Amino acid sequence: MNNKRVKWIRKVVFSRHPKVLEMIEEKYGKEKAEKMTYKQVISTCKKMWKEKTKGVEEWEILKTGEKEI
């Protein structure tokens, strides 16, 4: 995974994109997902990107004030 992609995934996680959180809860369960640290979430997102998990193509960096439709 190249450096630009890693930085992009990190920005997606920090922007708290709702799709990312839903996918993590779906894969690991709500209880485990709530206990995950940012580092674990970023690592999980990288794994999902490499595995080409369904839904990763919908990830985007949300700016302050944007809402998911």
Protein Blocks (a to p, Z undefined) as FASTA:
>chain_A
ZZklmmmmmmmmmnopaklmmmmmmmnojklmmmpcfklmmmmmmmmmmnopghjlmgcc
ddehiacZZ
